[in-house]
Amino acid sequence: MVQLRTYIFLDNLQLQFASYVASSAKGFMPVAGMAACYVEVAPGMAINEVMDVSLKATDVQPAVMIVERAYGLLEVHSWSQANVRQAGQAILNALGLKEEERMKPKAVATQVIRKVDAHQAQLINRNRKGSMLLADQTLYILETDPAGYAVLAANEAEKAANITLVEVRPFGRYGRLYLGGEERDIMVGSEAAMAAINSVTGVEPSGGI
């Protein structure tokens, strides 16, 4: 049985987030303003069939497909919100599931570090795929379960505030989001990220896969 860990529709990819995905993805690059659907399943091998279904259902392009033993993640995008929704619905139909049967996300941990030291900023920047965290900025870190919901938090934070998107890791056991910026912007962005996570309906984890 396939577990639907993450199911997200993003209506409007933000500039930094779209650029982040485009710079790190191995598939077709999305740009700001497109719509996207992210799906995370367990076991990971199931994502191959899920991707096949979505691409054959309608005119969407894939940017991300990550296949791990435990979990698999995909992203498809298009200028047409209707096409993206159709691709997502085709995935649900193929799995025999409904959107409300996805896992309900939770924030596993959050951290706010004010006036980041220059050396710590350099360490973080060496492992980031997004923009650079600068010394004396405020750093916000969010850890999500399931991992895929980190992308929702990233996109909504950017909608709400003038933040710097440093890193998004939407795969593995937990997802992580790193944001940098002025403290007032980080506070607004972090609130938007948490609100987005808390707004997602779904089933509580039962300790399955």
MARPA-419627 format. One record per residue (C-alpha): residue in three letters; x, y, z. Coordinates in nm, 2 decimals. Example, Ala and Ser with C-alpha at 12.3 -4.5 7.8 and 13.67 -1.06 7.14 Angstrom:
! MARPA-419627
SITE residuo      u      v      w
SITE     Ala   1.23  -0.45   0.78
SITE     Ser   1.37  -0.11   0.71
***
This chain:
! MARPA-419627
SITE residuo      u      v      w
SITE     Met   0.00   0.00   0.00
SITE     Val   0.13   0.34  -0.09
SITE     Gln   0.13   0.62   0.17
SITE     Leu   0.06   0.97   0.05
SITE     Arg   0.29   1.17   0.27
SITE     Thr   0.28   1.51   0.09
SITE     Tyr   0.03   1.65  -0.16
SITE     Ile   0.06   2.02  -0.23
SITE     Phe  -0.07   2.25  -0.50
SITE     Leu   0.12   2.58  -0.53
SITE     Asp  -0.08   2.84  -0.73
SITE     Asn   0.20   3.09  -0.79
SITE     Leu   0.57   3.00  -0.76
SITE     Gln   0.75   3.29  -0.61
SITE     Leu   1.06   3.44  -0.77
SITE     Gln   1.33   3.31  -0.54
SITE     Phe   1.16   2.97  -0.49
SITE     Ala   1.12   2.91  -0.86
SITE     Ser   1.48   3.02  -0.92
SITE     Tyr   1.60   2.78  -0.64
SITE     Val   1.41   2.49  -0.79
SITE     Ala   1.55   2.57  -1.14
SITE     Ser   1.90   2.59  -1.01
SITE     Ser   1.90   2.27  -0.82
SITE     Ala   1.66   2.05  -1.01
SITE     Lys   1.76   1.80  -1.28
SITE     Gly   1.44   1.82  -1.48
SITE     Phe   1.26   2.10  -1.67
SITE     Met   1.31   2.44  -1.51
SITE     Pro   1.01   2.62  -1.37
SITE     Val   0.99   3.00  -1.36
SITE     Ala   0.81   3.24  -1.13
SITE     Gly   0.43   3.26  -1.18
SITE     Met   0.39   2.90  -1.28
SITE     Ala   0.17   2.66  -1.08
SITE     Ala   0.32   2.34  -0.93
SITE     Cys   0.22   2.02  -0.76
SITE     Tyr   0.45   1.84  -0.52
SITE     Val   0.38   1.47  -0.42
SITE     Glu   0.57   1.26  -0.17
SITE     Val   0.50   0.89  -0.12
SITE     Ala   0.62   0.59   0.06
SITE     Pro   0.78   0.36  -0.04
SITE     Gly   1.01   0.56  -0.26
SITE     Met   0.99   0.33  -0.56
SITE     Ala   0.63   0.42  -0.61
SITE     Ile   0.72   0.77  -0.73
SITE     Asn   0.83   0.63  -1.07
SITE     Glu   0.47   0.51  -1.15
SITE     Val   0.32   0.83  -1.00
SITE     Met   0.54   1.04  -1.23
SITE     Asp   0.44   0.83  -1.53
SITE     Val   0.07   0.88  -1.45
SITE     Ser   0.10   1.26  -1.41
SITE     Leu   0.29   1.32  -1.73
SITE     Lys   0.05   1.11  -1.94
SITE     Ala  -0.26   1.28  -1.79
SITE     Thr  -0.20   1.63  -1.92
SITE     Asp   0.05   1.88  -2.04
SITE     Val   0.29   1.94  -1.74
SITE     Gln   0.66   1.93  -1.71
SITE     Pro   0.87   1.77  -1.43
SITE     Ala   1.14   1.95  -1.24
SITE     Val   1.21   1.71  -0.95
SITE     Met   1.20   1.33  -0.91
SITE     Ile   1.39   1.19  -0.60
SITE     Val   1.38   0.82  -0.54
SITE     Glu   1.49   0.70  -0.20
SITE     Arg   1.43   0.36  -0.04
SITE     Ala   1.18   0.50   0.21
SITE     Tyr   1.04   0.80   0.04
SITE     Gly   0.99   0.94  -0.31
SITE     Leu   0.92   1.30  -0.42
SITE     Leu   0.81   1.46  -0.74
SITE     Glu   0.73   1.81  -0.88
SITE     Val   0.54   1.89  -1.19
SITE     His   0.46   2.25  -1.31
SITE     Ser   0.28   2.44  -1.59
SITE     Trp   0.16   2.79  -1.67
SITE     Ser  -0.19   2.63  -1.65
SITE     Gln  -0.32   2.58  -1.30
SITE     Ala  -0.59   2.35  -1.45
SITE     Asn  -0.33   2.12  -1.60
SITE     Val  -0.14   2.10  -1.27
SITE     Arg  -0.46   2.02  -1.08
SITE     Gln  -0.55   1.76  -1.34
SITE     Ala  -0.20   1.60  -1.31
SITE     Gly  -0.24   1.59  -0.93
SITE     Gln  -0.59   1.44  -0.96
SITE     Ala  -0.46   1.17  -1.19
SITE     Ile  -0.20   1.08  -0.93
SITE     Leu  -0.47   1.05  -0.66
SITE     Asn  -0.69   0.84  -0.88
SITE     Ala  -0.40   0.61  -0.96
SITE     Leu  -0.32   0.56  -0.59
SITE     Gly  -0.69   0.52  -0.51
SITE     Leu  -0.66   0.80  -0.26
SITE     Lys  -0.82   1.14  -0.19
SITE     Glu  -0.64   1.46  -0.11
SITE     Glu  -0.76   1.46   0.25
SITE     Glu  -0.58   1.12   0.29
SITE     Arg  -0.24   1.29   0.27
SITE     Met  -0.05   1.32   0.60
SITE     Lys  -0.11   1.63   0.80
SITE     Pro   0.22   1.81   0.84
SITE     Lys   0.37   1.94   1.16
SITE     Ala   0.66   2.16   1.25
SITE     Val   0.91   1.93   1.42
SITE     Ala   1.14   2.22   1.52
SITE     Thr   1.20   2.59   1.46
SITE     Gln   1.49   2.81   1.54
SITE     Val   1.56   3.19   1.52
SITE     Ile   1.92   3.30   1.54
SITE     Arg   1.96   3.68   1.55
SITE     Lys   2.27   3.86   1.43
SITE     Val   2.43   3.55   1.29
SITE     Asp   2.81   3.54   1.33
SITE     Ala   3.00   3.57   1.00
SITE     His   3.17   3.24   1.05
SITE     Gln   2.84   3.05   1.10
SITE     Ala   2.70   3.23   0.80
SITE     Gln   2.99   3.10   0.59
SITE     Leu   2.94   2.75   0.71
SITE     Ile   2.57   2.76   0.62
SITE     Asn   2.65   2.91   0.28
SITE     Arg   2.89   2.64   0.19
SITE     Asn   2.61   2.38   0.20
SITE     Arg   2.33   2.60   0.05
SITE     Lys   2.18   2.59  -0.30
SITE     Gly   1.99   2.92  -0.26
SITE     Ser   2.10   3.28  -0.19
SITE     Met   2.37   3.36   0.07
SITE     Leu   2.31   3.43   0.44
SITE     Leu   2.49   3.74   0.54
SITE     Ala   2.66   3.82   0.87
SITE     Asp   2.44   4.00   1.12
SITE     Gln   2.12   3.89   0.95
SITE     Thr   1.85   3.69   1.13
SITE     Leu   1.84   3.32   1.05
SITE     Tyr   1.52   3.11   1.06
SITE     Ile   1.52   2.73   1.04
SITE     Leu   1.20   2.52   1.01
SITE     Glu   1.20   2.14   1.02
SITE     Thr   0.89   1.97   0.88
SITE     Asp   0.74   1.63   0.89
SITE     Pro   0.67   1.51   0.62
SITE     Ala   0.96   1.66   0.43
SITE     Gly   0.78   1.77   0.12
SITE     Tyr   0.59   2.04   0.31
SITE     Ala   0.91   2.25   0.33
SITE     Val   0.83   2.38  -0.02
SITE     Leu   0.49   2.51   0.09
SITE     Ala   0.65   2.69   0.38
SITE     Ala   0.92   2.84   0.16
SITE     Asn   0.68   2.97  -0.11
SITE     Glu   0.44   3.12   0.14
SITE     Ala   0.71   3.29   0.34
SITE     Glu   0.84   3.45   0.03
SITE     Lys   0.49   3.57  -0.06
SITE     Ala   0.46   3.74   0.28
SITE     Ala   0.79   3.91   0.34
SITE     Asn   1.12   4.03   0.20
SITE     Ile   1.32   3.73   0.30
SITE     Thr   1.63   3.56   0.15
SITE     Leu   1.57   3.20   0.06
SITE     Val   1.89   3.02   0.16
SITE     Glu   1.80   2.65   0.15
SITE     Val   1.50   2.42   0.10
SITE     Arg   1.54   2.04   0.16
SITE     Pro   1.20   1.88   0.08
SITE     Phe   1.31   1.51   0.09
SITE     Gly   1.43   1.26   0.34
SITE     Arg   1.29   1.19   0.69
SITE     Tyr   1.24   1.56   0.76
SITE     Gly   1.23   1.87   0.55
SITE     Arg   1.42   2.18   0.63
SITE     Leu   1.39   2.55   0.53
SITE     Tyr   1.65   2.81   0.59
SITE     Leu   1.56   3.18   0.56
SITE     Gly   1.77   3.49   0.61
SITE     Gly   1.70   3.86   0.64
SITE     Glu   1.62   4.15   0.86
SITE     Glu   1.45   4.04   1.19
SITE     Arg   1.12   4.21   1.11
SITE     Asp   1.10   4.03   0.78
SITE     Ile   1.20   3.70   0.92
SITE     Met   0.92   3.73   1.19
SITE     Val   0.66   3.79   0.92
SITE     Gly   0.79   3.52   0.69
SITE     Ser   0.82   3.26   0.96
SITE     Glu   0.46   3.33   1.07
SITE     Ala   0.34   3.29   0.71
SITE     Ala   0.54   2.96   0.68
SITE     Met   0.39   2.82   1.01
SITE     Ala   0.04   2.94   0.91
SITE     Ala   0.07   2.75   0.58
SITE     Ile   0.18   2.43   0.75
SITE     Asn  -0.10   2.45   1.00
SITE     Ser  -0.36   2.51   0.74
SITE     Val  -0.30   2.18   0.56
SITE     Thr  -0.56   1.92   0.64
SITE     Gly  -0.49   1.55   0.64
SITE     Val  -0.46   1.24   0.85
SITE     Glu  -0.24   1.22   1.16
SITE     Pro   0.07   0.99   1.12
SITE     Ser   0.00   0.64   1.25
SITE     Gly   0.36   0.51   1.25
SITE     Gly   0.33   0.33   0.92
SITE     Ile   0.60   0.34   0.66
***
